[in-house]
């Protein structure tokens, strides 16, 4: 069976197709892809793995056409990142409103 193993960073995506025997597991696909040789940070699987976007265990059996994804740890807490984006958008909206009000007073 054919399976893809994928590891992505913000600047690069490494996609490898491996051919495995029926009954192969996620662990087998990772070993066959040799991804850890080129990306040592994936060796310990710090954030886990998934199949087509769903968390998976290393002993989970694969099906032909599956995509095994090696996840990276989050660089920021999603709630904090969302809060910061909202604050930035609010600040920009306020500055734009003040700029428009100033333009109206001058004209």
N, CA and C atoms as a LAMMPS dump frame, in Angstrom:
ITEM: TIMESTEP
0
ITEM: NUMBER OF ATOMS
321
ITEM: BOX BOUNDS ff ff ff
-5.0000000000000000e+02 5.0000000000000000e+02
-5.0000000000000000e+02 5.0000000000000000e+02
-5.0000000000000000e+02 5.0000000000000000e+02
ITEM: ATOMS id mol type element x y z
1 1 1 N 0.84 -1.175 0
2 1 2 C 0 0 0
3 1 3 C 0.884 1.237 0
4 2 1 N 0.362 2.328 -0.533
5 2 2 C 1.086 3.605 -0.581
6 2 3 C 0.532 4.539 0.487
7 3 1 N 1.465 5.181 1.193
8 3 2 C 1.109 6.102 2.271
9 3 3 C 2.038 7.303 2.169
10 4 1 N 1.52 8.488 2.46
11 4 2 C 2.359 9.685 2.517
12 4 3 C 2.686 9.989 3.968
13 5 1 N 3.925 10.43 4.192
14 5 2 C 4.341 10.916 5.505
15 5 3 C 4.741 12.373 5.304
16 6 1 N 4.181 13.258 6.119
17 6 2 C 4.373 14.694 5.922
18 6 3 C 4.866 15.348 7.206
19 7 1 N 5.841 16.246 7.03
20 7 2 C 6.292 17.108 8.119
21 7 3 C 6.426 18.505 7.541
22 8 1 N 5.809 19.474 8.188
23 8 2 C 5.835 20.843 7.665
24 8 3 C 6.33 21.808 8.727
25 9 1 N 7.148 22.745 8.29
26 9 2 C 7.569 23.858 9.125
27 9 3 C 6.963 25.104 8.49
28 10 1 N 7.083 26.265 9.12
29 10 2 C 6.518 27.466 8.501
30 10 3 C 7.099 27.774 7.118
31 11 1 N 8.309 27.293 6.84
32 11 2 C 8.95 27.622 5.559
33 11 3 C 9.101 26.456 4.587
34 12 1 N 8.819 25.248 5.045
35 12 2 C 9.108 24.089 4.208
36 12 3 C 8.127 22.953 4.501
37 13 1 N 7.832 22.197 3.467
38 13 2 C 6.973 21.025 3.608
39 13 3 C 7.71 19.832 3.021
40 14 1 N 7.878 18.784 3.796
41 14 2 C 8.555 17.572 3.342
42 14 3 C 7.512 16.469 3.234
43 15 1 N 7.26 16.013 2.023
44 15 2 C 6.261 14.984 1.77
45 15 3 C 6.963 13.779 1.165
46 16 1 N 6.79 12.636 1.808
47 16 2 C 7.431 11.415 1.308
48 16 3 C 6.396 10.312 1.146
49 17 1 N 6.475 9.664 0.011
50 17 2 C 5.595 8.525 -0.224
51 17 3 C 6.364 7.254 0.097
52 18 1 N 5.741 6.382 0.867
53 18 2 C 6.37 5.108 1.213
54 18 3 C 5.432 3.977 0.805
55 19 1 N 6.027 2.865 0.481
56 19 2 C 5.251 1.677 0.132
57 19 3 C 5.422 0.678 1.267
58 20 1 N 4.293 0.244 1.82
59 20 2 C 4.299 -0.625 2.992
60 20 3 C 3.468 -1.879 2.73
61 21 1 N 3.7 -2.873 3.55
62 21 2 C 2.914 -4.105 3.479
63 21 3 C 1.543 -3.868 4.118
64 22 1 N 0.565 -4.622 3.714
65 22 2 C -0.758 -4.546 4.333
66 22 3 C -0.608 -4.8 5.828
67 23 1 N -1.364 -4.08 6.631
68 23 2 C -1.288 -4.24 8.074
69 23 3 C -0.236 -3.36 8.732
70 24 1 N 0.443 -2.53 7.951
71 24 2 C 1.479 -1.652 8.502
72 24 3 C 0.854 -0.609 9.426
73 25 1 N 1.665 -0.118 10.352
74 25 2 C 1.206 0.868 11.334
75 25 3 C 1.824 2.235 11.061
76 26 1 N 1.354 3.213 11.815
77 26 2 C 1.921 4.554 11.736
78 26 3 C 3.423 4.481 12.017
79 27 1 N 3.806 3.708 13.025
80 27 2 C 5.22 3.547 13.373
81 27 3 C 6.018 3.026 12.171
82 28 1 N 5.452 2.065 11.441
83 28 2 C 6.128 1.51 10.261
84 28 3 C 6.326 2.584 9.188
85 29 1 N 5.31 3.401 8.99
86 29 2 C 5.396 4.459 7.976
87 29 3 C 6.466 5.481 8.351
88 30 1 N 6.525 5.854 9.622
89 30 2 C 7.539 6.805 10.071
90 30 3 C 8.936 6.249 9.857
91 31 1 N 9.119 4.99 10.193
92 31 2 C 10.432 4.368 10.011
93 31 3 C 10.802 4.3 8.539
94 32 1 N 9.866 3.914 7.697
95 32 2 C 10.136 3.786 6.262
96 32 3 C 10.432 5.134 5.615
97 33 1 N 9.817 6.2 6.136
98 33 2 C 10.016 7.527 5.54
99 33 3 C 11.395 8.103 5.871
100 34 1 N 12.006 7.634 6.934
101 34 2 C 13.303 8.144 7.409
102 34 3 C 13.262 9.659 7.631
103 35 1 N 12.095 10.161 7.98
104 35 2 C 11.917 11.596 8.201
105 35 3 C 12.82 12.089 9.333
106 36 1 N 12.972 11.292 10.389
107 36 2 C 13.783 11.713 11.539
108 36 3 C 15.256 11.889 11.166
109 37 1 N 15.713 11.23 10.13
110 37 2 C 17.107 11.386 9.707
111 37 3 C 17.358 12.803 9.182
112 38 1 N 16.388 13.355 8.466
113 38 2 C 16.531 14.709 7.91
114 38 3 C 15.974 15.787 8.83
115 39 1 N 15.093 15.395 9.733
116 39 2 C 14.466 16.339 10.666
117 39 3 C 14.566 15.75 12.072
118 40 1 N 15.74 15.855 12.689
119 40 2 C 15.951 15.223 13.998
120 40 3 C 14.95 15.667 15.069
121 41 1 N 14.397 16.866 14.914
122 41 2 C 13.429 17.355 15.901
123 41 3 C 12.158 16.514 15.93
124 42 1 N 11.948 15.68 14.915
125 42 2 C 10.747 14.841 14.879
126 42 3 C 10.958 13.485 15.537
127 43 1 N 12.183 13.155 15.886
128 43 2 C 12.487 11.815 16.403
129 43 3 C 11.652 11.449 17.627
130 44 1 N 11.449 12.397 18.523
131 44 2 C 10.695 12.114 19.751
132 44 3 C 9.2 12.372 19.594
133 45 1 N 8.784 12.864 18.44
134 45 2 C 7.375 13.183 18.169
135 45 3 C 6.786 14.04 19.294
136 46 1 N 7.352 15.217 19.525
137 46 2 C 6.934 16.04 20.664
138 46 3 C 5.465 16.431 20.677
139 47 1 N 4.838 16.535 19.531
140 47 2 C 3.423 16.922 19.488
141 47 3 C 2.546 15.81 18.929
142 48 1 N 3.116 14.651 18.693
143 48 2 C 2.332 13.52 18.221
144 48 3 C 2.206 13.443 16.71
145 49 1 N 1.345 12.543 16.286
146 49 2 C 1.107 12.308 14.863
147 49 3 C -0.388 12.183 14.62
148 50 1 N -0.744 12.282 13.349
149 50 2 C -2.145 12.116 12.989
150 50 3 C -2.27 11.511 11.609
151 51 1 N -3.465 11.122 11.291
152 51 2 C -3.798 10.613 9.955
153 51 3 C -4.92 11.496 9.441
154 52 1 N -4.649 12.182 8.335
155 52 2 C -5.625 13.09 7.74
156 52 3 C -6.201 14.068 8.765
157 53 1 N -5.339 14.641 9.609
158 53 2 C -5.77 15.673 10.539
159 53 3 C -6.385 15.185 11.837
160 54 1 N -6.398 13.894 12.056
161 54 2 C -6.941 13.344 13.304
162 54 3 C -5.833 12.645 14.062
163 55 1 N -5.732 12.943 15.349
164 55 2 C -4.699 12.359 16.195
165 55 3 C -4.702 10.841 16.051
166 56 1 N -3.501 10.254 15.995
167 56 2 C -3.376 8.809 15.821
168 56 3 C -2.315 8.263 16.776
169 57 1 N -2.44 7.013 17.091
170 57 2 C -1.449 6.304 17.909
171 57 3 C -0.439 5.639 16.986
172 58 1 N 0.762 5.415 17.494
173 58 2 C 1.813 4.814 16.669
174 58 3 C 1.461 3.406 16.204
175 59 1 N 0.659 2.696 16.955
176 59 2 C 0.308 1.321 16.577
177 59 3 C -0.966 1.243 15.735
178 60 1 N -1.521 2.387 15.37
179 60 2 C -2.727 2.392 14.527
180 60 3 C -2.388 1.863 13.144
181 61 1 N -3.216 0.986 12.645
182 61 2 C -3.008 0.408 11.316
183 61 3 C -3.399 1.419 10.246
184 62 1 N -2.678 1.358 9.148
185 62 2 C -2.911 2.286 8.036
186 62 3 C -3.687 1.624 6.919
187 63 1 N -4.266 2.486 6.08
188 63 2 C -4.942 2.021 4.863
189 63 3 C -4.26 2.659 3.667
190 64 1 N -4.407 2.041 2.531
191 64 2 C -3.83 2.58 1.306
192 64 3 C -4.322 4.008 1.09
193 65 1 N -3.387 4.917 0.816
194 65 2 C -3.747 6.303 0.555
195 65 3 C -3.759 7.201 1.788
196 66 1 N -3.5 6.647 2.977
197 66 2 C -3.484 7.471 4.178
198 66 3 C -2.352 8.491 4.121
199 67 1 N -2.532 9.583 4.865
200 67 2 C -1.498 10.611 4.991
201 67 3 C -1.157 10.727 6.474
202 68 1 N 0.063 10.342 6.816
203 68 2 C 0.54 10.427 8.197
204 68 3 C 1.193 11.788 8.366
205 69 1 N 0.731 12.544 9.351
206 69 2 C 1.231 13.901 9.584
207 69 3 C 2 13.932 10.897
208 70 1 N 3.205 14.481 10.856
209 70 2 C 4.007 14.652 12.066
210 70 3 C 3.752 16.072 12.55
211 71 1 N 3.223 16.179 13.753
212 71 2 C 2.852 17.492 14.279
213 71 3 C 4.013 18.15 15.018
214 72 1 N 4.039 19.483 14.968
215 72 2 C 5.031 20.282 15.691
216 72 3 C 4.37 20.862 16.929
217 73 1 N 5.151 21.129 17.965
218 73 2 C 4.569 21.79 19.139
219 73 3 C 4.089 23.194 18.76
220 74 1 N 3.083 23.681 19.455
221 74 2 C 2.595 25.037 19.218
222 74 3 C 3.641 26.035 19.685
223 75 1 N 3.797 27.119 18.937
224 75 2 C 4.752 28.153 19.328
225 75 3 C 4.1 29.198 20.221
226 76 1 N 2.778 29.237 20.225
227 76 2 C 2.043 30.178 21.077
228 76 3 C 0.721 29.537 21.464
229 77 1 N 0.225 29.907 22.618
230 77 2 C -1.078 29.434 23.05
231 77 3 C -2.134 30.011 22.113
232 78 1 N -2.998 29.194 21.538
233 78 2 C -3.996 29.7 20.586
234 78 3 C -4.892 30.796 21.146
235 79 1 N -5.278 30.693 22.411
236 79 2 C -6.132 31.726 23.013
237 79 3 C -5.379 33.048 23.124
238 80 1 N -4.12 32.976 23.547
239 80 2 C -3.314 34.196 23.652
240 80 3 C -3.108 34.83 22.28
241 81 1 N -2.814 34.005 21.276
242 81 2 C -2.593 34.527 19.922
243 81 3 C -3.86 35.205 19.398
244 82 1 N -5.014 34.602 19.63
245 82 2 C -6.283 35.17 19.187
246 82 3 C -6.546 36.498 19.902
247 83 1 N -6.275 36.532 21.207
248 83 2 C -6.468 37.753 21.99
249 83 3 C -5.567 38.866 21.463
250 84 1 N -4.31 38.544 21.155
251 84 2 C -3.38 39.554 20.649
252 84 3 C -3.829 40.092 19.293
253 85 1 N -4.327 39.206 18.419
254 85 2 C -4.819 39.662 17.11
255 85 3 C -6.022 40.587 17.277
256 86 1 N -6.916 40.254 18.202
257 86 2 C -8.102 41.082 18.443
258 86 3 C -7.698 42.448 18.982
259 87 1 N -6.737 42.479 19.901
260 87 2 C -6.27 43.754 20.448
261 87 3 C -5.624 44.608 19.363
262 88 1 N -4.848 43.981 18.501
263 88 2 C -4.194 44.711 17.42
264 88 3 C -5.238 45.274 16.451
265 89 1 N -6.225 44.467 16.11
266 89 2 C -7.276 44.927 15.196
267 89 3 C -8.065 46.078 15.82
268 90 1 N -8.334 45.993 17.121
269 90 2 C -9.058 47.061 17.819
270 90 3 C -8.242 48.352 17.806
271 91 1 N -6.948 48.242 18.047
272 91 2 C -6.081 49.417 18.052
273 91 3 C -6.035 50.06 16.662
274 92 1 N -5.899 49.223 15.612
275 92 2 C -5.864 49.756 14.25
276 92 3 C -7.182 50.43 13.877
277 93 1 N -8.297 49.829 14.29
278 93 2 C -9.608 50.42 14.003
279 93 3 C -9.756 51.767 14.701
280 94 1 N -9.284 51.86 15.93
281 94 2 C -9.354 53.118 16.679
282 94 3 C -8.499 54.192 16.008
283 95 1 N -7.276 53.813 15.598
284 95 2 C -6.391 54.772 14.922
285 95 3 C -6.999 55.255 13.61
286 96 1 N -7.598 54.343 12.865
287 96 2 C -8.231 54.709 11.596
288 96 3 C -9.409 55.65 11.84
289 97 1 N -10.205 55.364 12.865
290 97 2 C -11.349 56.226 13.184
291 97 3 C -10.88 57.623 13.587
292 98 1 N -9.803 57.676 14.374
293 98 2 C -9.259 58.98 14.776
294 98 3 C -8.718 59.739 13.569
295 99 1 N -8.087 59.029 12.67
296 99 2 C -7.534 59.666 11.467
297 99 3 C -8.666 60.213 10.597
298 100 1 N -9.725 59.433 10.44
299 100 2 C -10.865 59.894 9.649
300 100 3 C -11.531 61.095 10.296
301 101 1 N -11.66 61.076 11.623
302 101 2 C -12.269 62.215 12.332
303 101 3 C -11.415 63.462 12.166
304 102 1 N -10.106 63.318 12.214
305 102 2 C -9.204 64.449 12.009
306 102 3 C -9.291 65.004 10.606
307 103 1 N -9.447 64.147 9.623
308 103 2 C -9.569 64.58 8.228
309 103 3 C -10.853 65.356 8.033
310 104 1 N -11.937 64.925 8.67
311 104 2 C -13.217 65.606 8.528
312 104 3 C -13.166 67.005 9.14
313 105 1 N -12.476 67.123 10.281
314 105 2 C -12.387 68.432 10.933
315 105 3 C -11.597 69.419 10.106
316 106 1 N -10.574 68.924 9.401
317 106 2 C -9.719 69.795 8.592
318 106 3 C -10.436 70.239 7.319
319 107 1 N -11.276 69.371 6.781
320 107 2 C -11.896 69.649 5.488
321 107 3 C -13.104 70.439 5.598
